[in-house]
C-alpha cells in the first residue's frame, strides 16, 4: 500500500470533506490550483481525496533567512504606556541598575585583559627576549615578521614588543630597517586577543558566526596588508625612507610622559593583583646576562638610587685615568670611582609580592584566573546587552551605528566610523581592548560586519597614534628611533587602508571573514584550529625554516605559497567562471574527500570525542542534555504547524523518526572547497 493516498483510487480513501475553506487561507498560486482541483472532483460527484499540506507548507514557506542579517531583538515585556507609576519607577531603577552593572562588567573585562597580558609575559616573556637575541635571524625580513607575531602573541601586547624593538635599535643591536618587518608582525599578533574573545560566544551558532567573523576581519586585514606591503618594503624601503625624512626634518626634544587615560582607572585594581618589571625582558633582548636570573615579578615599588664616590680596588695592570686618583698598598691598587647604589624603600602591594613561586607558576595561575574572569564577564555582558537592547532602544542603536548617509555621501559613514574607532582606541590606549569590546556587539547583532570593518581599521590607526605620543615622551637617547618605529607602524596601517578599503571591491577582509564565519559556524572546532595555525604553528614553522637559512626557507615556503595562490584562484574561477577551467578542475572531486572537505575530519573528531565520552566523566550526559534540548525545540515548532488531516501528521511523525538518517545523509555531503 502506498504511503500517500492515490488520486486514481478514491475508493480506498475514507476521508470525505470540503477543504475549500482551508485552501482559501493558503497563500500563493499553488494553493489556488489545489482548490480548483478539489472543486472539480466534487462537481463530478466523486469522493474527494485528502491531500497532505506538507508539500504546500514547504513550497509556501519563506526562504531561509540570511544568517548575516542583523536579528530583530523583540521587546517581550509590558509596554511603557501600560505601566502604572510604580511600575515605571521600578523599570527606571532596573535600567539604572543594569547600566551600572554593565559598567562594572566592562571594567572587570578590561582589567582581566590587562592581567591576561601580564600572565602571558610571565609565561613567555623571557623566551620572547631570547628570540630577539639572534641578530642573524632578525636580518631576514620573513623571520622578523614571524618573530613579531610570536613575541606579540606571547606577551599579548604590541606596545611591549615595540618597546623591546626600540631598546634594541637604540643599543645598535638592530637597525630600523630590520625592525620594520617585526613591527608588521606585531600588528598581526595583537589581533589574537579578540579572536580568543570570539570563542566565548560559541554557544549560539549564528552569534558565533557573526562574532568570529567580526574578530577575524582584523586578522585578515593585517595578513593581507603584510602580504602586499612586505615585499614592497623589502625591495624599495619606502617606509624607512619616508619616516627617516619626517624624523630628520624636525628638531626633536624629549617631552613629557604620554597621557594614560584608561590605565588611571584600571591600574589601582590590577596593581593589587600583579606588577611586572618589564625592563627585564628588554635587558634579556639586549644581551644582558645578569637579567636571565631576575624575576619579572616586581617586588620593590619605591626605590631610591644614590651615586657615591668610593675607594675600589683595580687590577695592577689597569691604567688609571689620573695618577693622582690611584695609589698602591702592597700588591693592591686603589682608585676612586662613582658607585651607584639602590635603596629599597617600600614593597609593592600585589598578592604575589612575598610568593616563592617561579614566574611560570604565577603566570599559569594568573592565566587561568584571567581567562575565567574574562569568559564570565563576556557571557554576563552578552546576556545583559540582550536584555537591554530590545525594541526601540535596539532600533535606535542599530540605525545610529549601521545606517549610511544618503547618496551621494554614502561613502562618508565608513570614514566617520573609522574616525570613531581611532578615537575610542586612543581613549582606552589599546586596540585589543576596543576590538575585544565590539566583538560581542557584532555577535548579538548590534553592529554589522560591514560596519565593524572600518571600526577595526580605525582601531589600528588609534593604537599607532598612542605609540607616537609615547615615543615623543621617550628620553633623548631613544627618541629618534622610537618615533621612527612608531611612524613606520602608522604609515603601514595607512597604506593597508588605502589598499583594502576605499574601493568596495577591494574590501576582501569582509568576504574572507564571512567565509570563515560560515565554516566555523558549521564546524566549531575549526575556530581553534585556525587560531593555533595562524598564530602559533605557521609562525613557528617559518621561524624554524629561517634558522636553516634563506635557501631552505625559499625552497620550502615558495612552492607552498604558489600552491596556495593557485588553489585560491581555482576556487574563485570555479564559482564565477567554471567553464573557463579544464573539465577536471571544475570541481575538486578528483581529490580524496579529506583534501577538499572538512566532513571526514569532523567525523573523525566526533568519533574521538564519542570514544572519550564513554570513558570520561559527564561528557555523554552533557551530549544527551543537548540532544534533548534540540528535540524539545523541534517538537515546539511542530506544534505550531497546522495540517489539513491526521494522515499528514502521521506521515510527518514517521518522517520525523526517519529524520536522523536524513540528517546523516546531508551531513556526509562534501564541501567543494580545497583546504
TORRO-243282 format. One record per atom (N, C-alpha, C): x, y, z; residue in one letter. Coordinates in steps of 0.05 Angstrom, whole numbers, plus 5000, padded with zeros to 4 digits. Example, Ala and Ser with C-alpha at 12.3 -4.5 7.8 and 13.67 -1.06 7.14 Angstrom:
<pts>
526448865156a
524649105156a
526449345156a
525749555142s
527349795143s
525850015157s
</pts>
This chain:
<pts>
501749765000x
500050005000x
501850255000x
501250444983x
502850694981x
502650855006x
504751005013x
504651165038x
502951415035x
502251495011x
500551725006x
498051634993x
495651764998x
493151694984x
493351754954x
492451564938x
492651584909x
490151714898x
490351914880x
488152054868x
486651864849x
488051674836x
486851504817x
485051294830x
485251254857x
483651054871x
482351184894x
480251344888x
478951494910x
477451304929x
476751064920x
475150884937x
476750784961x
479350804959x
480950704982x
481250905004x
480151144999x
480451365019x
477751405032x
477651385058x
475151415073x
474751695084x
476551885077x
476352155088x
474952325067x
472552425075x
470952595057x
470552865071x
471053075057x
470553335069x
471153555050x
470153785057x
470554015040x
472854175051x
474954185036x
477354325046x
477654595033x
475654685019x
475954945004x
476355175024x
475155155048x
475355385066x
478255405076x
479455175081x
482355185089x
484055275066x
483455195042x
485055265019x
484955565014x
482755695022x
482655985017x
484756135033x
485656015055x
487656145071x
490456095062x
490755915042x
493355855032x
494356095015x
496856175018x
498056385002x
499456274979x
499156404956x
500756314932x
498956184912x
500156154889x
498756044866x
498155744869x
499955604882x
499555314885x
497055254901x
496555414922x
494155374938x
491555404922x
491555604904x
489155644888x
488755414868x
490855314856x
490655084838x
489554844853x
490554804877x
489654574893x
486654594898x
485654844904x
482854874910x
481154824885x
482154904862x
480654854837x
480454554831x
482554404836x
482454114831x
480453984849x
480354064874x
478453934893x
475554004885x
475154244877x
472454324869x
471454174845x
473254134825x
472453994801x
471853704807x
473253584825x
472553304833x
469853294847x
469253494863x
466653504877x
464353534857x
464753674835x
462553714816x
461953454802x
463853274799x
463353024785x
462052824803x
461752894829x
460452704847x
462352494857x
464952534854x
466852334863x
467652394892x
468752194904x
469752224932x
472152404931x
472152604948x
474452794948x
476752664963x
479052654950x
481352544964x
482552744984x
483852635004x
485152805024x
488052845016x
488953095016x
491653165009x
493153255034x
495653175036x
497353275058x
498253555050x
498353725070x
499254005065x
502254035070x
503753815074x
506553845080x
508053975056x
507353875032x
508653985008x
507954275004x
505454345010x
504654625006x
506054805027x
506354705051x
507754855072x
510654905064x
511854695053x
514654715044x
514954915021x
512854915003x
513055094980x
512555384987x
510655425006x
509855695013x
511555805036x
513255635047x
514955725070x
516855935059x
517356145074x
519156355064x
522056245062x
523556375045x
526256285041x
527956315067x
530056155068x
531656145092x
532956425096x
532856515121x
533856775127x
536856795123x
537757025116x
540657075114x
541957065141x
543856885146x
545056875173x
546557115180x
547257285160x
548757525166x
546957765171x
544357735167x
542557955172x
542358005202x
542158255210x
542058325238x
539458235250x
539458085272x
536957985283x
535358215296x
532758175296x
530958365309x
530658285338x
531558445357x
531258385385x
528558495395x
526558305397x
523858385404x
523658445434x
522058645440x
521558715468x
519058555477x
519458355494x
517258185503x
515958285529x
516958505540x
515858595565x
513358765561x
512358875583x
510059045583x
510759315572x
509059435555x
509559695543x
509659905565x
511160115559x
511460335579x
508760465584x
507160495563x
504560625567x
502660465584x
503060205586x
501260035601x
502160015631x
504360135638x
505260115666x
504060335683x
503660275708x
502760485727x
505260635737x
504860825755x
507060985765x
509160815779x
508260625795x
510160445810x
511760275790x
510460175770x
511760005750x
513860165734x
513260415728x
515160585713x
517560645730x
517160705756x
519360755774x
521160515776x
519960275779x
521460025782x
523059975756x
521860025733x
523259985708x
525660175705x
525260425713x
527460615712x
529760525730x
529060435754x
531160345772x
532560105762x
531059925749x
532259685737x
534159775715x
533359965699x
535060065677x
537660185688x
537460345709x
539860465721x
541660245732x
540460045746x
541959825757x
543459665735x
542059615713x
543359475691x
545659635679x
545259895677x
547460065666x
549860055684x
549360085710x
551660075729x
552959795728x
551359585726x
552459315725x
554159285699x
553159395677x
554559385652x
557259525654x
557359755667x
559959895670x
561859735687x
560759605709x
562459445726x
563559205711x
561959075694x
562858845679x
564958935658x
564559165645x
566559265626x
569159315640x
568959435664x
571459485680x
572959225686x
571459025695x
572758765701x
573758635676x
572358675654x
573258565628x
575958685619x
576158945621x
578659085614x
580959005633x
580358985659x
582358905678x
583258625673x
581458445666x
582258165660x
584058155636x
583558325616x
585358335593x
588158425601x
588258615619x
590858715629x
592358495644x
590958355661x
592158135676x
592957905658x
591257855637x
591957645617x
594557715603x
594957965596x
597458055584x
599858005603x
599458065628x
601658025648x
602157725651x
600057565650x
600457275653x
602057165629x
601457255605x
602957155582x
605857245584x
606357485594x
609157575597x
610657415617x
609357335639x
610657165658x
611256885647x
609456785631x
609856515619x
611956525597x
611756715580x
613556715556x
615256955552x
615357135572x
616857385568x
619757345564x
621057185581x
623957135578x
624556995552x
622856805544x
623256675518x
622956875496x
621157065498x
620957275478x
623457435476x
624657505499x
627157645499x
629357495486x
629457225491x
631457055479x
631257045449x
628757055439x
628257035410x
629657275396x
629557505409x
630657755396x
633757755396x
635057565409x
637957585413x
639457505387x
638257335370x
639657235347x
639557445324x
641757595321x
641757815301x
641657705273x
642857475268x
642957365240x
640157295231x
638457205249x
635757135241x
634057385237x
634457585254x
632857835252x
633457985227x
635757945214x
636358075189x
634657965166x
633557735170x
631757615150x
628957735153x
627857875134x
625258015138x
622957815143x
622957585131x
620857385136x
621057285164x
623457215173x
623857125200x
623157345220x
623857595214x
623057825231x
620057845233x
618657805211x
615757815212x
614557615231x
615357365228x
614157155246x
615057185274x
617457295279x
618357345306x
616557565319x
615857765303x
614057965314x
611357855321x
610357665305x
607857525311x
608057365337x
610157205338x
610457025361x
610857175387x
612557385386x
613157535411x
610657685420x
609157805402x
606757955410x
604657765421x
604357525409x
602457325420x
603357235447x
605957205452x
606957115477x
606657315499x
607057575493x
606757785514x
604057925513x
602457855492x
599657975490x
599658275491x
601658395478x
601858685479x
603758775457x
602658925437x
604359035416x
606159255427x
605159405447x
606859615459x
609359505473x
609059265485x
611359145498x
613359055478x
612458925456x
614358835436x
615559075421x
614059295418x
615159535406x
617359655424x
616959655450x
618959765468x
621459595468x
621259335465x
623559165462x
625159235437x
623659285415x
624959355389x
626459625392x
625159815405x
626360075409x
628960055425x
628859885446x
631259845462x
633559725446x
632859535429x
634959405412x
636059595391x
634259765380x
635259955360x
636960165372x
636160265395x
637760475409x
640460375419x
640660115424x
643159995432x
644759885409x
643959955384x
645359875359x
645459575355x
643659425368x
643459135363x
641759075339x
640259275330x
638359235308x
638059495293x
637959485267x
637459725251x
634459775248x
633860025242x
630960095239x
629759945215x
631259915194x
630259775170x
629659485177x
631359355193x
630859075201x
628559055221x
627959275235x
625759265255x
623059295242x
622859395218x
620259445205x
618659185201x
619758965191x
618258715189x
617258615217x
618858665238x
617958575264x
615558745273x
615558995266x
613159165273x
610759065258x
611058985233x
608858865218x
607758615231x
609658445241x
608758205255x
607358265281x
608258475295x
606958555320x
604158655314x
603658775291x
600958865283x
599158625279x
600258405269x
598658155266x
598158025294x
600258005310x
599957865336x
597957995355x
597658255353x
595858395372x
592958325367x
592258215343x
589458145337x
588657875348x
590357735362x
589657475372x
587657495396x
587757725410x
586157755434x
583157745428x
582257905409x
579457905403x
578557645389x
580357505376x
579657235365x
579157045388x
580757055410x
580256885433x
577556965446x
577057225447x
574457315459x
572057205443x
572357195416x
570157095400x
569456805406x
571356645415x
570856365422x
568856335444x
568556545461x
566756525484x
563856535475x
563256605450x
560456615441x
559756375423x
561156145428x
560755915411x
558155765419x
556755855439x
554255715447x
552055735427x
551655975415x
549656015395x
550956025367x
549855865349x
551255835323x
551356095307x
549156245305x
549156495290x
550756715304x
550556725330x
552156915345x
555156865341x
555856605342x
558656535338x
559556595310x
557756555290x
558456615262x
559156915260x
557457085271x
557957375268x
560357465285x
560557365310x
562757445328x
565457365317x
565657115307x
568257025297x
569057175272x
567057225255x
567657385231x
568457665238x
567057785258x
567858055266x
570558075278x
571457855292x
574157855304x
576257805283x
575757615265x
577857535245x
578057735222x
576257925220x
576558125199x
579058295205x
579858315230x
582258445238x
584758285229x
584558015233x
586757845225x
587157855195x
585057835179x
585257825150x
586458085139x
585558315151x
586658565141x
589658575147x
590458495171x
593358505177x
594958325160x
594058075155x
595457885138x
595657985109x
593358085099x
593458185071x
595258425068x
595258605088x
596958835086x
599958745087x
600558545103x
603358445103x
604158325077x
602358145066x
602958015041x
603358225018x
601958445019x
602158644998x
604558835002x
605058915028x
606959125033x
609759035041x
609958795052x
612658705060x
614558675036x
613658555013x
615458544990x
616158824980x
614259004981x
614759284972x
616859414990x
616559365016x
618459485035x
621259365031x
621459105027x
624058975024x
625459074999x
623859114977x
625059204952x
625759504952x
623859664961x
624259954959x
624960094985x
624159975008x
624760105034x
623160365037x
620660385026x
619260635026x
618460725054x
617860545072x
617160625099x
619560735114x
621860615110x
624260705123x
625060985113x
625061025087x
625861285076x
623861505083x
621261435081x
619261635087x
619461735116x
619561545135x
619761615163x
622361745170x
624561675157x
627161795162x
627162085154x
625862155131x
625662425123x
623962595143x
621762475153x
620062615172x
621562665198x
622962465208x
624362495234x
626562705231x
628062695209x
630362875206x
629463165201x
627063195192x
626163475185x
625263625210x
624963485233x
624163625257x
626463625277x
626463845293x
628463855315x
626963735339x
627663495346x
626163345366x
627563375393x
625863415413x
626763425441x
624963245457x
626163135478x
624562955495x
622363115509x
620062995509x
617763135520x
616763005546x
614363085554x
613162975578x
612062695573x
611262565595x
610162295592x
607562305576x
607062095560x
604562085545x
602262055564x
599862155557x
597562135575x
596561845577x
595961765601x
594861495605x
591961535615x
590061485598x
587261545605x
585961305619x
585861075605x
584460845617x
586060725640x
588760725638x
590360605659x
590160745686x
589360995685x
588961135710x
586661005726x
584760885712x
582460765724x
583060465731x
584460325713x
584860035717x
587259965734x
589360135734x
591860075748x
591460035778x
589760195792x
589460145821x
588459865827x
586959745810x
585959475815x
587959265806x
589059295781x
590859085771x
593459085786x
594359315797x
596759315813x
596459175840x
594059125848x
593558955872x
593858665866x
593758595840x
593958315832x
596858245824x
598058395807x
600758345797x
601958595786x
604658625790x
606158835777x
608658715765x
609458795741x
611658675728x
613858885723x
616358775724x
618658945717x
619358875688x
618259035669x
618558975641x
621359035631x
622959175646x
625759225638x
627358975637x
626458765650x
627958505650x
627858395621x
625558405608x
625358305581x
627158455562x
627158725565x
628858895549x
631858825553x
632558775578x
635358715585x
636158445572x
634358255573x
635057995560x
635358025530x
633658185518x
633758225489x
636358375481x
637458535499x
639958685493x
642358545504x
642158285508x
644458105515x
645558175543x
643958245562x
644858285589x
644558015604x
646757885609x
646757625621x
645657625649x
646057845664x
645157855691x
642157855694x
640757925672x
637757935673x
636457665672x
637957455663x
636757195660x
635757075686x
637157145708x
636457035734x
634557215750x
633757435738x
631957615752x
629057525747x
627357595766x
624557535763x
623057775751x
621057705734x
619357915723x
617458045743x
616957905765x
615158005785x
616458225800x
615158455801x
616358685814x
615958665844x
618058695859x
617958675888x
617958945902x
619859115894x
620159375906x
619059595887x
617059735897x
615759935880x
616960215885x
618060265909x
619260525915x
622160475921x
623860585904x
626760555907x
628060825904x
630560845913x
632061095911x
634861025903x
635861155882x
638561105872x
640461325880x
642661245892x
644661435901x
647361375887x
648761575880x
651361555868x
653461675887x
655361505895x
657361595915x
660161535904x
662061695912x
664861665905x
666261485926x
667161255917x
668361065936x
671060965927x
672560865946x
675160735940x
674660445932x
675760375909x
675460105899x
678160005889x
678459745890x
680959625880x
680759565851x
683059585837x
683159525809x
685559345804x
685559195781x
687959035775x
690359215771x
692659125779x
695059285776x
695659365747x
694859195728x
695359255700x
693659465688x
691459535702x
689559735692x
690760005694x
690560165673x
691660435673x
689660615687x
690560785704x
688960975718x
688361215699x
686061325702x
685361555686x
687061795695x
687761805720x
689462015730x
691161905753x
693761945752x
695461825773x
694761925801x
693762175803x
693262285829x
690862145843x
689261995827x
686961855839x
687561555844x
690061475840x
690761195844x
693061185864x
693060985880x
695260935899x
695460635904x
697660555913x
698160265918x
698760215947x
697859995957x
698359905984x
699259615981x
701759565982x
702759295978x
702359215949x
700858985946x
700258885919x
697558975909x
696259155924x
693459245917x
693559525906x
692159575885x
691959845873x
689159945878x
688960195888x
686460315895x
685960555876x
683360615872x
682560855857x
679860945867x
679061185858x
676461295864x
674561255841x
672161155847x
670161115826x
667361185837x
665661265818x
662861325825x
661361055826x
660160995849x
658760745853x
655760815856x
654160665841x
651260705842x
650060505861x
648560595881x
647260415900x
644260475900x
642760265902x
639860285902x
638860215930x
637260405942x
636060365968x
633160275963x
632360055975x
629659955972x
627960055995x
625960225989x
624460366009x
621960216017x
620260145997x
617660016004x
617059805982x
615759585991x
614959375973x
612359445959x
611859295937x
609359325923x
607059195940x
604659245931x
602359155947x
600858915934x
601858805912x
600358595899x
600558335915x
598858135908x
598557895924x
600957705921x
602557735901x
604857555896x
607557675905x
607457895920x
609958025927x
611657855945x
610557695962x
612057525980x
611957235972x
611157175948x
610856905939x
613556785931x
613956525936x
616356385928x
616056235902x
613656265889x
613156115864x
614956235842x
615756065823x
617156165800x
615356325781x
616556475763x
614956635744x
612956465728x
613756225720x
611956055705x
609555975721x
609955905746x
607655825763x
605756055767x
606756295773x
605056525777x
603556595751x
605056575728x
603756635702x
601556445696x
601856185702x
599755995696x
597356035714x
597756105739x
595556165757x
593956405747x
595456625740x
594056865730x
592756815704x
593956645687x
592756585661x
590056445665x
589956245682x
587356105687x
585256295699x
586056455719x
584156635732x
583156855713x
585056965698x
584257185680x
582357085658x
582956845647x
581156725627x
578356665639x
578356575664x
575756515677x
574156775681x
575456985690x
574057245694x
573257355667x
575057325647x
574457435620x
571957295609x
571857035610x
569556885600x
566956955615x
567156975642x
564857035658x
563757315651x
565557505650x
564757785644x
563557795616x
564757655597x
563657675569x
560857545567x
560557315580x
557857195580x
555857375593x
556557495616x
554657665630x
554157915614x
556158025600x
555758265584x
553858205561x
554157975548x
552357895526x
549557865535x
549157735558x
546457695569x
545257965576x
546858135589x
545758395597x
545058565573x
546758565552x
546158715528x
543658615514x
543358345514x
540858235502x
538358325517x
538658365543x
536258445559x
535758745556x
537958895551x
537659195549x
536959275521x
538259155501x
537859245473x
535459105461x
533159205468x
530659095458x
528859315447x
527259235428x
525259415417x
526359675407x
525359905417x
526060165407x
528960235412x
530060145435x
532860205441x
534660075421x
534259825415x
535859685395x
535659805368x
533159885360x
532760015334x
534360265332x
534360435352x
535760685351x
538760645349x
539860455365x
542660405365x
543560295338x
542060105328x
542759985302x
542760195280x
540760365280x
540560575259x
542860775262x
543560835287x
545761025291x
548460915282x
548960655288x
551560545281x
551760455252x
549660325242x
549860185217x
548660335193x
547160545197x
545960685175x
547960855160x
547760845133x
549461015116x
548061275110x
549761475102x
548661735095x
547261705067x
545461885061x
544161875035x
546061945013x
545461844989x
547061894966x
547162204961x
549462314953x
551962194945x
554062174967x
553162184993x
555062185015x
555161915029x
554361705015x
554261435027x
556961345037x
559061415022x
561761335029x
562761455055x
561561675064x
562561825086x
562161685113x
560161515115x
559461375140x
561761195149x
562961055130x
565160875137x
567561025148x
568261255137x
570561405146x
569961535173x
567461605178x
566761705205x
566961485226x
566161235218x
566461005236x
569460955241x
571060985221x
573960955224x
575061165244x
574161405242x
574961615260x
574061565288x
571561455291x
570561385318x
572261155330x
572960955314x
574660745324x
577360835333x
578561025317x
581161135325x
580861285351x
578761445354x
578461605378x
577961425403x
576361225401x
575861045423x
578360895431x
579860805411x
582360665417x
584360845431x
584461105423x
586161295436x
585361325465x
582761315471x
581861345498x
582561105515x
582160865505x
582660625520x
585560535518x
587160675501x
590060625499x
590760345489x
588960205476x
589559935467x
587559855446x
588659765422x
586859665401x
585659395409x
587059235425x
585958975434x
583559015451x
583559205469x
581259255486x
578859345470x
579359525451x
577059635435x
575859415418x
577559275403x
576459065385x
575258835400x
576358775424x
575058565441x
572458655452x
572058915456x
569559015466x
567359015445x
568059065420x
565959075399x
565358795388x
567058595394x
566558325384x
563858215394x
563258225420x
560558125428x
558258285417x
558658545411x
556558705399x
556058615370x
558158535356x
557758425330x
556258155332x
556957995352x
555757735355x
552757745360x
551857935377x
548957945383x
547458105362x
548858225343x
547458355320x
547058645323x
548458785342x
548159065344x
549859215323x
552159105317x
553959225297x
554259025274x
553959115250x
554258935227x
557158885220x
557658675205x
560458615197x
561558845180x
559858955162x
560759165145x
561559415160x
560159465183x
560859705199x
563159645218x
563559395226x
565759325244x
568459355230x
568359325203x
570959345188x
572259615191x
570859845185x
572160105189x
572760165218x
571060065236x
571660105265x
574359975272x
574859735261x
577359585267x
579659735254x
579359835230x
581459985216x
582160235232x
580060365243x
580560595260x
582060525285x
581460285296x
582960195320x
585960155313x
586560065289x
589360035281x
590760305280x
589260505270x
590460775269x
590760895297x
588760845314x
588760955341x
591060855358x
591660605355x
593860495372x
596560595362x
596860675337x
599360785328x
599661075337x
597461225339x
597661495350x
598561495379x
597561295394x
598361265421x
601361205423x
602361035405x
605260975404x
606861225397x
605861395379x
607261635372x
607561825396x
605361855411x
605462025434x
607461915455x
607361645458x
609261515477x
612161555468x
612561545441x
615261585431x
616261875435x
614462065433x
615262345438x
616062395466x
615162225485x
615862255513x
618362095520x
619661965500x
622061805505x
624461975513x
626361865527x
628862015533x
630362075507x
632162265509x
633562355485x
635162145470x
636161945485x
637761735472x
636161555453x
633561525460x
631961345444x
629761485429x
629661755430x
627461905419x
627161865389x
629361885374x
629261865345x
628361595336x
629561385348x
628861115339x
626061035346x
625161105370x
622461025378x
620361175362x
620961435355x
619061585338x
618961475310x
621261405299x
621361295272x
619961025270x
620260855290x
618860595290x
615860635293x
615060825310x
612160885313x
610960995287x
612461155273x
611561265248x
611461045226x
613360855227x
613160625208x
610660475213x
609960425238x
607460285245x
605060435235x
605060705238x
602860865229x
602460855199x
604560905184x
604360905155x
603860635143x
604760425157x
604060155148x
601060105149x
599760195171x
596860155173x
595360345153x
596360585149x
595160765130x
595360645102x
597660535095x
597960415068x
596060175065x
595760015086x
593859795084x
590959885080x
590260105093x
587460205090x
587160305061x
589160445050x
588960535023x
588560305003x
589760075009x
589559844991x
586959704994x
585859675018x
583659495023x
581159625034x
580859885031x
578259995039x
576860185019x
578260385008x
576760584992x
574860474971x
575860274956x
574160154934x
572759914946x
570059904945x
568559684957x
569459404947x
570359394922x
571159134911x
573659024925x
575359204935x
577859124948x
577559054978x
575159074988x
574759015017x
574658705021x
576858585014x
577058285015x
576758185044x
577658315065x
577358205091x
574458145099x
572558305089x
569758255096x
568857985084x
569457935059x
568657685046x
570057445058x
572657485064x
574257265076x
573257195104x
572657395120x
571757345147x
568957215147x
567257295128x
564557165126x
564856875118x
566656815100x
567156535092x
568056375116x
569956485131x
570956345155x
568856315176x
567156525178x
564956515197x
562956285191x
562356255165x
560556035157x
561855765164x
564455735159x
565755475164x
565755425194x
566455615210x
566655575239x
563855535252x
561755655240x
559055605250x
558255315246x
559155195224x
558554915218x
560354725233x
562954785233x
564954625247x
566354805268x
565354805292x
566354995312x
569154935320x
570054685319x
572754625326x
574754755307x
573854825283x
575654955263x
576555225273x
575055355291x
575955615301x
578455585318x
578655375334x
581055335350x
583355255332x
582755095311x
584855015292x
585955265278x
584155445270x
585055685256x
586855855275x
586055875300x
587556035319x
590355925323x
590555655327x
593155535330x
594855555305x
593555515282x
595055515257x
596255795251x
594555995252x
595456265243x
597256405262x
596956345288x
598556505308x
600756345322x
600756075318x
602855915331x
604255735311x
602855555299x
604155345283x
605455455258x
604055625243x
605255735219x
607655915225x
607456105244x
609856265250x
612156095261x
611655885277x
613755715287x
615055555264x
613455465245x
614455315222x
616355495205x
615455735200x
617155925184x
619656005199x
619356045226x
621656115242x
623755885242x
622855635244x
624655415244x
626155395217x
624655445195x
625955435169x
627955665166x
627355895178x
629156125175x
631756075190x
631755915210x
634255845224x
636155695206x
635055555186x
636755395168x
637855565145x
636955815143x
638055995122x
636056055100x
636756245083x
635056345062x
634356125042x
636355955035x
635855755015x
633655555023x
633855455047x
631755275057x
629055405059x
629055655069x
626555805072x
625155835046x
626555935025x
625355974999x
624655704986x
626355504989x
625855244976x
623355114986x
622555165012x
620155035023x
617755215021x
618055475028x
615755655030x
614855745003x
616655794984x
615755904958x
613955714943x
614555454941x
612655264928x
609955244942x
610055244969x
607555234985x
605855484980x
607255714979x
605755964975x
604555974947x
606055884927x
604955884900x
602655684897x
602855454911x
600655264911x
598155384924x
598555534946x
596255664960x
594955864941x
596556024927x
595456224909x
593856084886x
594955864876x
593655714854x
590955604864x
590855504888x
588355394899x
586255614902x
587155844912x
585256074915x
584156164888x
585856184868x
585056274841x
583056064829x
583655814832x
581955604821x
579255604835x
579255644861x
576755664876x
574955894866x
576256124862x
574756354852x
573556294824x
575156174807x
574256114780x
572055894780x
572255714798x
570155504800x
567455624806x
567455844822x
564955964830x
563956164808x
565756294794x
564856514776x
564956424747x
567056294738x
567356214710x
568355924709x
566655734717x
567655454717x
568255344689x
566855454669x
567255344642x
569955434630x
571255634642x
573855714633x
576055524641x
575355344660x
577355154670x
577154894655x
579254734655x
579054464645x
576954304660x
575754104647x
573553964660x
574253834686x
576753744688x
577553614713x
577853814736x
578454074730x
578854264751x
576354424757x
574054354745x
571554494751x
570454434778x
571454224791x
570854154818x
573254004830x
573153954856x
575353814869x
574753524874x
572953404859x
572153134864x
574352934857x
576253014840x
578452824833x
580352784856x
580252964877x
581952934901x
580552744921x
582052624939x
580852484961x
579052674977x
576952554990x
574952725003x
576252885025x
578152775040x
579352915063x
580953155054x
581553175028x
583153405019x
581453645010x
578853605005x
577153824997x
574653855013x
574553715036x
572153735053x
573053705082x
571753855100x
572253825128x
570653605141x
568753485125x
566953285136x
568453045148x
570352925133x
571752695145x
573252765170x
574453005171x
575853085195x
573853125218x
571453235212x
569453275232x
568453005243x
568052815224x
567152545234x
569252415251x
571852445244x
573952335260x
574052465287x
573752725288x
573852865314x
571452795331x
569052775319x
566752705334x
566952415344x
568052245328x
568451965337x
570451955361x
572452115359x
574452125381x
573152225407x
571552435404x
570152545427x
568052355438x
566752205421x
564852005430x
566251785445x
568651705435x
570151495449x
571051595477x
571951855477x
572751965503x
570351995521x
568052055509x
565652085526x
564851835541x
565451605529x
564751355543x
566651305567x
568951435566x
570951375588x
571451615605x
570451855597x
570852095613x
568252165627x
568452285650x
566052345666x
564452575654x
561852525653x
559952745647x
559652815618x
561352715600x
561152805572x
558652715558x
558152445561x
555752335548x
553252465559x
553252515586x
550952635598x
550452915587x
552653065583x
552353335571x
551253315543x
552253125526x
551253095499x
548353025499x
547552855518x
544752765520x
542953005526x
543853175545x
542253405552x
541953595527x
544153635512x
543953805488x
542053685468x
542153415464x
540353285445x
537453315453x
536953285479x
534253325489x
533253605485x
534953805489x
534154075485x
533554135455x
535154025437x
534654055408x
531953925401x
531453685412x
528953545406x
526553695417x
526853825440x
524653975451x
523954225434x
526054345423x
525654575405x
524154485380x
524954255368x
523654155344x
520654095349x
520153965372x
517353905379x
515654155383x
516954365394x
515454615398x
514754745372x
516654725352x
516054835326x
513854675312x
513854405316x
511854245302x
509054305312x
508754365338x
506154415349x
504954675338x
506654845326x
505655095315x
504655065286x
505254835273x
504354795246x
501554675245x
499854745226x
497154655223x
496954475198x
495854235202x
495554045180x
492654015173x
492153925148x
489453915138x
488053665148x
489553445153x
488253205164x
490253055181x
489352845194x
491052705212x
493052525198x
492552455173x
494452295158x
497052445154x
496852705149x
499252865146x
500952865171x
499652885194x
501152885220x
502452615223x
501052395217x
502252135220x
504652095201x
504252195176x
506552175157x
508952345167x
508352575178x
510552745187x
511952625211x
510352485228x
511652355251x
513452125242x
512451975221x
514151765211x
516651885198x
516352115184x
518652245173x
520552355194x
519352445217x
520952545239x
522652325251x
521552075252x
523051855263x
525351785244x
524951845218x
527051795199x
528952025196x
528452245210x
530052485206x
533052445212x
533752295233x
536652265237x
538052145213x
536751955199x
538051845176x
538452055154x
536352225151x
536552435131x
538852625138x
538952695164x
541052875173x
543752765168x
543952495172x
546552375167x
547252385138x
545252355120x
545852375092x
546752655084x
545352855095x
546153125089x
548853185100x
549453075123x
552053135136x
554353025121x
553852805107x
556052685092x
556652815066x
555053015059x
555553165035x
558253315037x
559553335015x
562253455016x
562153745007x
563953895017x
564154175010x
566454204990x
565854294966x
567854304945x
569654554948x
570954574971x
572854784975x
575454664985x
577554704970x
580154584979x
581154725003x
582454575021x
583554695046x
585854875038x
</pts>
